[in-house]
Structures are given as C-alpha cells and as structure tokens.
Amino acid sequence: MKWTDAEDIGIALAEKFPGVDPLTIRFTDLRERVLALDDFDDDPKTSNEPRLEAIQMAWHEEFTDQ
C-alpha cells in the first residue's frame, strides 16, 4: 500500500486496531501506525497532512460501520 491508498489503509487500520476511534489519534501517531502496517510500502517522507487526513477519514468510515 502507498500513502494514496487511503481506503485500503483505513480498512487495514480498522482491522489492526479494532475499537479505536481514529478521530482521537494525532497525525503523528497515525503516521506511525500506517508505517507499522505489514503491507505498507511507501516512502515515509512523502506523508503529509492531506494524505493523513484522507486515511483518518477512511478509517473513521470503517470504524463507524462496525
């Protein structure tokens, strides 16, 4: 997965961290959680606030659908 795969990352985060409300996670912590995903393979330096926000929103959508 790459930073641009917000939906896939959101699903993976929801599976790895069930019950965690992504809106309570700071972007610095969110970035670290994304980098720790087994299937994530992108340059850590290319993360930015809009990408992290998209990931957070995708994760939040999964969280609210549970």
PDB file of N, CA, C and O in Angstrom, chain B, residues numbered from 101:
ATOM      1  N   MET B 101       0.838  -1.178   0.000  1.00  0.00           N
ATOM      2  CA  MET B 101       0.000   0.000   0.000  1.00  0.00           C
ATOM      3  C   MET B 101       0.886   1.245   0.000  1.00  0.00           C
ATOM      4  O   MET B 101       1.995   1.251   0.534  1.00  0.00           O
ATOM      5  N   LYS B 102       0.361   2.274  -0.608  1.00  0.00           N
ATOM      6  CA  LYS B 102       1.040   3.568  -0.682  1.00  0.00           C
ATOM      7  C   LYS B 102       0.210   4.599   0.069  1.00  0.00           C
ATOM      8  O   LYS B 102      -0.939   4.339   0.426  1.00  0.00           O
ATOM      9  N   TRP B 103       0.799   5.778   0.309  1.00  0.00           N
ATOM     10  CA  TRP B 103       0.078   6.845   1.012  1.00  0.00           C
ATOM     11  C   TRP B 103      -1.234   7.198   0.326  1.00  0.00           C
ATOM     12  O   TRP B 103      -2.182   7.620   0.988  1.00  0.00           O
ATOM     13  N   THR B 104      -1.301   7.033  -0.972  1.00  0.00           N
ATOM     14  CA  THR B 104      -2.504   7.397  -1.721  1.00  0.00           C
ATOM     15  C   THR B 104      -3.615   6.357  -1.619  1.00  0.00           C
ATOM     16  O   THR B 104      -4.723   6.597  -2.099  1.00  0.00           O
ATOM     17  N   ASP B 105      -3.345   5.221  -1.011  1.00  0.00           N
ATOM     18  CA  ASP B 105      -4.340   4.151  -0.859  1.00  0.00           C
ATOM     19  C   ASP B 105      -5.109   4.312   0.448  1.00  0.00           C
ATOM     20  O   ASP B 105      -5.147   3.399   1.273  1.00  0.00           O
ATOM     21  N   ALA B 106      -5.718   5.472   0.628  1.00  0.00           N
ATOM     22  CA  ALA B 106      -6.368   5.814   1.896  1.00  0.00           C
ATOM     23  C   ALA B 106      -7.417   4.786   2.312  1.00  0.00           C
ATOM     24  O   ALA B 106      -7.474   4.395   3.478  1.00  0.00           O
ATOM     25  N   GLU B 107      -8.233   4.353   1.384  1.00  0.00           N
ATOM     26  CA  GLU B 107      -9.299   3.407   1.736  1.00  0.00           C
ATOM     27  C   GLU B 107      -8.728   2.077   2.220  1.00  0.00           C
ATOM     28  O   GLU B 107      -9.170   1.541   3.237  1.00  0.00           O
ATOM     29  N   ASP B 108      -7.752   1.548   1.495  1.00  0.00           N
ATOM     30  CA  ASP B 108      -7.135   0.273   1.884  1.00  0.00           C
ATOM     31  C   ASP B 108      -6.425   0.403   3.234  1.00  0.00           C
ATOM     32  O   ASP B 108      -6.496  -0.500   4.068  1.00  0.00           O
ATOM     33  N   ILE B 109      -5.749   1.519   3.440  1.00  0.00           N
ATOM     34  CA  ILE B 109      -5.061   1.745   4.706  1.00  0.00           C
ATOM     35  C   ILE B 109      -6.081   1.869   5.836  1.00  0.00           C
ATOM     36  O   ILE B 109      -5.884   1.329   6.925  1.00  0.00           O
ATOM     37  N   GLY B 110      -7.173   2.587   5.566  1.00  0.00           N
ATOM     38  CA  GLY B 110      -8.225   2.728   6.572  1.00  0.00           C
ATOM     39  C   GLY B 110      -8.790   1.389   6.999  1.00  0.00           C
ATOM     40  O   GLY B 110      -9.031   1.163   8.185  1.00  0.00           O
ATOM     41  N   ILE B 111      -9.001   0.503   6.045  1.00  0.00           N
ATOM     42  CA  ILE B 111      -9.507  -0.845   6.350  1.00  0.00           C
ATOM     43  C   ILE B 111      -8.482  -1.613   7.188  1.00  0.00           C
ATOM     44  O   ILE B 111      -8.831  -2.250   8.182  1.00  0.00           O
ATOM     45  N   ALA B 112      -7.223  -1.544   6.777  1.00  0.00           N
ATOM     46  CA  ALA B 112      -6.168  -2.257   7.498  1.00  0.00           C
ATOM     47  C   ALA B 112      -6.034  -1.750   8.932  1.00  0.00           C
ATOM     48  O   ALA B 112      -5.846  -2.540   9.857  1.00  0.00           O
ATOM     49  N   LEU B 113      -6.131  -0.441   9.116  1.00  0.00           N
ATOM     50  CA  LEU B 113      -6.034   0.123  10.463  1.00  0.00           C
ATOM     51  C   LEU B 113      -7.231  -0.295  11.320  1.00  0.00           C
ATOM     52  O   LEU B 113      -7.076  -0.598  12.503  1.00  0.00           O
ATOM     53  N   ALA B 114      -8.406  -0.310  10.727  1.00  0.00           N
ATOM     54  CA  ALA B 114      -9.605  -0.728  11.466  1.00  0.00           C
ATOM     55  C   ALA B 114      -9.485  -2.182  11.914  1.00  0.00           C
ATOM     56  O   ALA B 114      -9.938  -2.536  13.003  1.00  0.00           O
ATOM     57  N   GLU B 115      -8.879  -3.022  11.081  1.00  0.00           N
ATOM     58  CA  GLU B 115      -8.690  -4.430  11.426  1.00  0.00           C
ATOM     59  C   GLU B 115      -7.611  -4.603  12.491  1.00  0.00           C
ATOM     60  O   GLU B 115      -7.749  -5.434  13.389  1.00  0.00           O
ATOM     61  N   LYS B 116      -6.540  -3.821  12.391  1.00  0.00           N
ATOM     62  CA  LYS B 116      -5.424  -3.960  13.320  1.00  0.00           C
ATOM     63  C   LYS B 116      -5.721  -3.316  14.676  1.00  0.00           C
ATOM     64  O   LYS B 116      -5.224  -3.774  15.705  1.00  0.00           O
ATOM     65  N   PHE B 117      -6.528  -2.257  14.678  1.00  0.00           N
ATOM     66  CA  PHE B 117      -6.833  -1.533  15.908  1.00  0.00           C
ATOM     67  C   PHE B 117      -8.345  -1.440  16.108  1.00  0.00           C
ATOM     68  O   PHE B 117      -8.898  -0.341  16.092  1.00  0.00           O
ATOM     69  N   PRO B 118      -9.017  -2.567  16.295  1.00  0.00           N
ATOM     70  CA  PRO B 118     -10.476  -2.540  16.450  1.00  0.00           C
ATOM     71  C   PRO B 118     -10.869  -1.768  17.710  1.00  0.00           C
ATOM     72  O   PRO B 118     -10.218  -1.869  18.750  1.00  0.00           O
ATOM     73  N   GLY B 119     -11.932  -1.008  17.593  1.00  0.00           N
ATOM     74  CA  GLY B 119     -12.427  -0.265  18.740  1.00  0.00           C
ATOM     75  C   GLY B 119     -11.747   1.064  18.984  1.00  0.00           C
ATOM     76  O   GLY B 119     -12.171   1.816  19.862  1.00  0.00           O
ATOM     77  N   VAL B 120     -10.694   1.377  18.224  1.00  0.00           N
ATOM     78  CA  VAL B 120     -10.005   2.661  18.382  1.00  0.00           C
ATOM     79  C   VAL B 120     -10.690   3.695  17.494  1.00  0.00           C
ATOM     80  O   VAL B 120     -10.816   3.504  16.284  1.00  0.00           O
ATOM     81  N   ASP B 121     -11.125   4.779  18.101  1.00  0.00           N
ATOM     82  CA  ASP B 121     -11.737   5.869  17.333  1.00  0.00           C
ATOM     83  C   ASP B 121     -10.616   6.670  16.677  1.00  0.00           C
ATOM     84  O   ASP B 121      -9.835   7.319  17.373  1.00  0.00           O
ATOM     85  N   PRO B 122     -10.527   6.633  15.350  1.00  0.00           N
ATOM     86  CA  PRO B 122      -9.430   7.307  14.668  1.00  0.00           C
ATOM     87  C   PRO B 122      -9.425   8.827  14.857  1.00  0.00           C
ATOM     88  O   PRO B 122      -8.396   9.470  14.651  1.00  0.00           O
ATOM     89  N   LEU B 123     -10.545   9.395  15.239  1.00  0.00           N
ATOM     90  CA  LEU B 123     -10.586  10.849  15.450  1.00  0.00           C
ATOM     91  C   LEU B 123      -9.896  11.249  16.753  1.00  0.00           C
ATOM     92  O   LEU B 123      -9.711  12.435  17.023  1.00  0.00           O
ATOM     93  N   THR B 124      -9.515  10.255  17.562  1.00  0.00           N
ATOM     94  CA  THR B 124      -8.793  10.543  18.801  1.00  0.00           C
ATOM     95  C   THR B 124      -7.284  10.393  18.629  1.00  0.00           C
ATOM     96  O   THR B 124      -6.526  10.605  19.575  1.00  0.00           O
ATOM     97  N   ILE B 125      -6.848  10.029  17.429  1.00  0.00           N
ATOM     98  CA  ILE B 125      -5.433   9.784  17.144  1.00  0.00           C
ATOM     99  C   ILE B 125      -4.798  11.033  16.525  1.00  0.00           C
ATOM    100  O   ILE B 125      -5.329  11.595  15.567  1.00  0.00           O
ATOM    101  N   ARG B 126      -3.673  11.458  17.071  1.00  0.00           N
ATOM    102  CA  ARG B 126      -2.940  12.589  16.474  1.00  0.00           C
ATOM    103  C   ARG B 126      -2.297  12.129  15.170  1.00  0.00           C
ATOM    104  O   ARG B 126      -2.009  10.945  14.995  1.00  0.00           O
ATOM    105  N   PHE B 127      -2.077  13.067  14.262  1.00  0.00           N
ATOM    106  CA  PHE B 127      -1.490  12.713  12.967  1.00  0.00           C
ATOM    107  C   PHE B 127      -0.103  12.082  13.127  1.00  0.00           C
ATOM    108  O   PHE B 127       0.257  11.192  12.357  1.00  0.00           O
ATOM    109  N   THR B 128       0.669  12.523  14.103  1.00  0.00           N
ATOM    110  CA  THR B 128       1.987  11.913  14.300  1.00  0.00           C
ATOM    111  C   THR B 128       1.854  10.437  14.670  1.00  0.00           C
ATOM    112  O   THR B 128       2.628   9.603  14.200  1.00  0.00           O
ATOM    113  N   ASP B 129       0.872  10.117  15.513  1.00  0.00           N
ATOM    114  CA  ASP B 129       0.640   8.717  15.893  1.00  0.00           C
ATOM    115  C   ASP B 129       0.021   7.933  14.742  1.00  0.00           C
ATOM    116  O   ASP B 129       0.347   6.763  14.538  1.00  0.00           O
ATOM    117  N   LEU B 130      -0.859   8.564  14.000  1.00  0.00           N
ATOM    118  CA  LEU B 130      -1.469   7.920  12.832  1.00  0.00           C
ATOM    119  C   LEU B 130      -0.389   7.534  11.826  1.00  0.00           C
ATOM    120  O   LEU B 130      -0.399   6.427  11.287  1.00  0.00           O
ATOM    121  N   ARG B 131       0.534   8.447  11.580  1.00  0.00           N
ATOM    122  CA  ARG B 131       1.624   8.186  10.644  1.00  0.00           C
ATOM    123  C   ARG B 131       2.416   6.960  11.083  1.00  0.00           C
ATOM    124  O   ARG B 131       2.744   6.108  10.256  1.00  0.00           O
ATOM    125  N   GLU B 132       2.727   6.860  12.368  1.00  0.00           N
ATOM    126  CA  GLU B 132       3.485   5.717  12.883  1.00  0.00           C
ATOM    127  C   GLU B 132       2.697   4.419  12.742  1.00  0.00           C
ATOM    128  O   GLU B 132       3.276   3.374  12.444  1.00  0.00           O
ATOM    129  N   ARG B 133       1.387   4.473  12.951  1.00  0.00           N
ATOM    130  CA  ARG B 133       0.561   3.270  12.805  1.00  0.00           C
ATOM    131  C   ARG B 133       0.521   2.814  11.351  1.00  0.00           C
ATOM    132  O   ARG B 133       0.553   1.615  11.074  1.00  0.00           O
ATOM    133  N   VAL B 134       0.452   3.761  10.427  1.00  0.00           N
ATOM    134  CA  VAL B 134       0.468   3.412   8.998  1.00  0.00           C
ATOM    135  C   VAL B 134       1.801   2.770   8.636  1.00  0.00           C
ATOM    136  O   VAL B 134       1.837   1.738   7.965  1.00  0.00           O
ATOM    137  N   LEU B 135       2.893   3.380   9.079  1.00  0.00           N
ATOM    138  CA  LEU B 135       4.215   2.842   8.761  1.00  0.00           C
ATOM    139  C   LEU B 135       4.416   1.440   9.334  1.00  0.00           C
ATOM    140  O   LEU B 135       5.215   0.668   8.804  1.00  0.00           O
ATOM    141  N   ALA B 136       3.708   1.105  10.402  1.00  0.00           N
ATOM    142  CA  ALA B 136       3.842  -0.211  11.037  1.00  0.00           C
ATOM    143  C   ALA B 136       3.009  -1.297  10.364  1.00  0.00           C
ATOM    144  O   ALA B 136       3.162  -2.476  10.684  1.00  0.00           O
ATOM    145  N   LEU B 137       2.135  -0.920   9.439  1.00  0.00           N
ATOM    146  CA  LEU B 137       1.323  -1.927   8.748  1.00  0.00           C
ATOM    147  C   LEU B 137       2.211  -2.825   7.891  1.00  0.00           C
ATOM    148  O   LEU B 137       3.119  -2.347   7.210  1.00  0.00           O
ATOM    149  N   ASP B 138       1.942  -4.122   7.929  1.00  0.00           N
ATOM    150  CA  ASP B 138       2.756  -5.093   7.187  1.00  0.00           C
ATOM    151  C   ASP B 138       2.748  -4.832   5.686  1.00  0.00           C
ATOM    152  O   ASP B 138       3.780  -4.986   5.031  1.00  0.00           O
ATOM    153  N   ASP B 139       1.617  -4.444   5.135  1.00  0.00           N
ATOM    154  CA  ASP B 139       1.502  -4.280   3.686  1.00  0.00           C
ATOM    155  C   ASP B 139       1.838  -2.880   3.202  1.00  0.00           C
ATOM    156  O   ASP B 139       1.740  -2.598   2.008  1.00  0.00           O
ATOM    157  N   PHE B 140       2.233  -1.997   4.116  1.00  0.00           N
ATOM    158  CA  PHE B 140       2.555  -0.635   3.701  1.00  0.00           C
ATOM    159  C   PHE B 140       3.978  -0.584   3.177  1.00  0.00           C
ATOM    160  O   PHE B 140       4.912  -1.053   3.827  1.00  0.00           O
ATOM    161  N   ASP B 141       4.131  -0.004   1.984  1.00  0.00           N
ATOM    162  CA  ASP B 141       5.447   0.061   1.352  1.00  0.00           C
ATOM    163  C   ASP B 141       5.564   1.360   0.554  1.00  0.00           C
ATOM    164  O   ASP B 141       5.412   1.368  -0.668  1.00  0.00           O
ATOM    165  N   ASP B 142       5.833   2.447   1.257  1.00  0.00           N
ATOM    166  CA  ASP B 142       5.995   3.740   0.598  1.00  0.00           C
ATOM    167  C   ASP B 142       7.011   4.549   1.394  1.00  0.00           C
ATOM    168  O   ASP B 142       7.345   4.208   2.528  1.00  0.00           O
ATOM    169  N   ASP B 143       7.481   5.596   0.798  1.00  0.00           N
ATOM    170  CA  ASP B 143       8.483   6.457   1.413  1.00  0.00           C
ATOM    171  C   ASP B 143       7.862   7.228   2.579  1.00  0.00           C
ATOM    172  O   ASP B 143       6.924   7.997   2.370  1.00  0.00           O
ATOM    173  N   PRO B 144       8.361   7.040   3.791  1.00  0.00           N
ATOM    174  CA  PRO B 144       7.807   7.762   4.942  1.00  0.00           C
ATOM    175  C   PRO B 144       7.865   9.279   4.781  1.00  0.00           C
ATOM    176  O   PRO B 144       7.046   9.998   5.353  1.00  0.00           O
ATOM    177  N   LYS B 145       8.825   9.760   4.012  1.00  0.00           N
ATOM    178  CA  LYS B 145       8.999  11.205   3.829  1.00  0.00           C
ATOM    179  C   LYS B 145       7.898  11.836   2.983  1.00  0.00           C
ATOM    180  O   LYS B 145       7.743  13.057   2.985  1.00  0.00           O
ATOM    181  N   THR B 146       7.137  11.024   2.265  1.00  0.00           N
ATOM    182  CA  THR B 146       6.112  11.590   1.374  1.00  0.00           C
ATOM    183  C   THR B 146       4.739  11.693   2.034  1.00  0.00           C
ATOM    184  O   THR B 146       3.752  12.027   1.379  1.00  0.00           O
ATOM    185  N   SER B 147       4.682  11.405   3.336  1.00  0.00           N
ATOM    186  CA  SER B 147       3.405  11.614   4.027  1.00  0.00           C
ATOM    187  C   SER B 147       3.201  13.111   4.224  1.00  0.00           C
ATOM    188  O   SER B 147       4.160  13.872   4.345  1.00  0.00           O
ATOM    189  N   ASN B 148       1.944  13.516   4.254  1.00  0.00           N
ATOM    190  CA  ASN B 148       1.632  14.915   4.515  1.00  0.00           C
ATOM    191  C   ASN B 148       0.251  14.994   5.152  1.00  0.00           C
ATOM    192  O   ASN B 148      -0.456  13.991   5.239  1.00  0.00           O
ATOM    193  N   GLU B 149      -0.126  16.170   5.589  1.00  0.00           N
ATOM    194  CA  GLU B 149      -1.385  16.326   6.314  1.00  0.00           C
ATOM    195  C   GLU B 149      -2.605  15.920   5.489  1.00  0.00           C
ATOM    196  O   GLU B 149      -3.466  15.214   6.013  1.00  0.00           O
ATOM    197  N   PRO B 150      -2.721  16.333   4.218  1.00  0.00           N
ATOM    198  CA  PRO B 150      -3.895  15.899   3.445  1.00  0.00           C
ATOM    199  C   PRO B 150      -3.984  14.381   3.287  1.00  0.00           C
ATOM    200  O   PRO B 150      -5.079  13.821   3.339  1.00  0.00           O
ATOM    201  N   ARG B 151      -2.863  13.718   3.099  1.00  0.00           N
ATOM    202  CA  ARG B 151      -2.881  12.253   2.967  1.00  0.00           C
ATOM    203  C   ARG B 151      -3.280  11.596   4.281  1.00  0.00           C
ATOM    204  O   ARG B 151      -4.065  10.648   4.295  1.00  0.00           O
ATOM    205  N   LEU B 152      -2.743  12.099   5.376  1.00  0.00           N
ATOM    206  CA  LEU B 152      -3.097  11.546   6.682  1.00  0.00           C
ATOM    207  C   LEU B 152      -4.557  11.806   7.008  1.00  0.00           C
ATOM    208  O   LEU B 152      -5.221  10.958   7.605  1.00  0.00           O
ATOM    209  N   GLU B 153      -5.058  12.958   6.627  1.00  0.00           N
ATOM    210  CA  GLU B 153      -6.468  13.257   6.865  1.00  0.00           C
ATOM    211  C   GLU B 153      -7.363  12.313   6.063  1.00  0.00           C
ATOM    212  O   GLU B 153      -8.383  11.844   6.569  1.00  0.00           O
ATOM    213  N   ALA B 154      -6.985  12.037   4.817  1.00  0.00           N
ATOM    214  CA  ALA B 154      -7.760  11.108   3.993  1.00  0.00           C
ATOM    215  C   ALA B 154      -7.758   9.707   4.611  1.00  0.00           C
ATOM    216  O   ALA B 154      -8.781   9.022   4.613  1.00  0.00           O
ATOM    217  N   ILE B 155      -6.619   9.295   5.129  1.00  0.00           N
ATOM    218  CA  ILE B 155      -6.514   7.987   5.783  1.00  0.00           C
ATOM    219  C   ILE B 155      -7.374   7.970   7.044  1.00  0.00           C
ATOM    220  O   ILE B 155      -8.090   7.004   7.304  1.00  0.00           O
ATOM    221  N   GLN B 156      -7.296   9.039   7.819  1.00  0.00           N
ATOM    222  CA  GLN B 156      -8.089   9.126   9.048  1.00  0.00           C
ATOM    223  C   GLN B 156      -9.586   9.044   8.738  1.00  0.00           C
ATOM    224  O   GLN B 156     -10.327   8.366   9.450  1.00  0.00           O
ATOM    225  N   MET B 157     -10.027   9.715   7.702  1.00  0.00           N
ATOM    226  CA  MET B 157     -11.442   9.699   7.339  1.00  0.00           C
ATOM    227  C   MET B 157     -11.871   8.318   6.832  1.00  0.00           C
ATOM    228  O   MET B 157     -12.977   7.861   7.124  1.00  0.00           O
ATOM    229  N   ALA B 158     -10.996   7.661   6.078  1.00  0.00           N
ATOM    230  CA  ALA B 158     -11.302   6.305   5.601  1.00  0.00           C
ATOM    231  C   ALA B 158     -11.386   5.345   6.782  1.00  0.00           C
ATOM    232  O   ALA B 158     -12.270   4.490   6.827  1.00  0.00           O
ATOM    233  N   TRP B 159     -10.478   5.481   7.729  1.00  0.00           N
ATOM    234  CA  TRP B 159     -10.504   4.647   8.927  1.00  0.00           C
ATOM    235  C   TRP B 159     -11.761   4.952   9.737  1.00  0.00           C
ATOM    236  O   TRP B 159     -12.404   4.039  10.255  1.00  0.00           O
ATOM    237  N   HIS B 160     -12.109   6.213   9.846  1.00  0.00           N
ATOM    238  CA  HIS B 160     -13.303   6.602  10.602  1.00  0.00           C
ATOM    239  C   HIS B 160     -14.557   5.996   9.969  1.00  0.00           C
ATOM    240  O   HIS B 160     -15.463   5.557  10.678  1.00  0.00           O
ATOM    241  N   GLU B 161     -14.605   5.973   8.657  1.00  0.00           N
ATOM    242  CA  GLU B 161     -15.754   5.359   7.972  1.00  0.00           C
ATOM    243  C   GLU B 161     -15.864   3.880   8.343  1.00  0.00           C
ATOM    244  O   GLU B 161     -16.960   3.386   8.610  1.00  0.00           O
ATOM    245  N   GLU B 162     -14.731   3.174   8.358  1.00  0.00           N
ATOM    246  CA  GLU B 162     -14.730   1.773   8.758  1.00  0.00           C
ATOM    247  C   GLU B 162     -15.148   1.639  10.221  1.00  0.00           C
ATOM    248  O   GLU B 162     -15.923   0.749  10.570  1.00  0.00           O
ATOM    249  N   PHE B 163     -14.637   2.516  11.065  1.00  0.00           N
ATOM    250  CA  PHE B 163     -14.938   2.495  12.498  1.00  0.00           C
ATOM    251  C   PHE B 163     -16.420   2.668  12.758  1.00  0.00           C
ATOM    252  O   PHE B 163     -16.982   1.974  13.606  1.00  0.00           O
ATOM    253  N   THR B 164     -17.058   3.574  12.050  1.00  0.00           N
ATOM    254  CA  THR B 164     -18.476   3.827  12.284  1.00  0.00           C
ATOM    255  C   THR B 164     -19.361   2.749  11.668  1.00  0.00           C
ATOM    256  O   THR B 164     -20.523   2.619  12.050  1.00  0.00           O
ATOM    257  N   ASP B 165     -18.834   1.976  10.723  1.00  0.00           N
ATOM    258  CA  ASP B 165     -19.611   0.901  10.094  1.00  0.00           C
ATOM    259  C   ASP B 165     -19.566  -0.386  10.915  1.00  0.00           C
ATOM    260  O   ASP B 165     -20.313  -1.321  10.626  1.00  0.00           O
ATOM    261  N   GLN B 166     -18.714  -0.453  11.923  1.00  0.00           N
ATOM    262  CA  GLN B 166     -18.566  -1.678  12.718  1.00  0.00           C
ATOM    263  C   GLN B 166     -19.721  -1.872  13.663  1.00  0.00           C
ATOM    264  O   GLN B 166     -19.753  -2.854  14.405  1.00  0.00           O
TER     265      GLN B 166
END
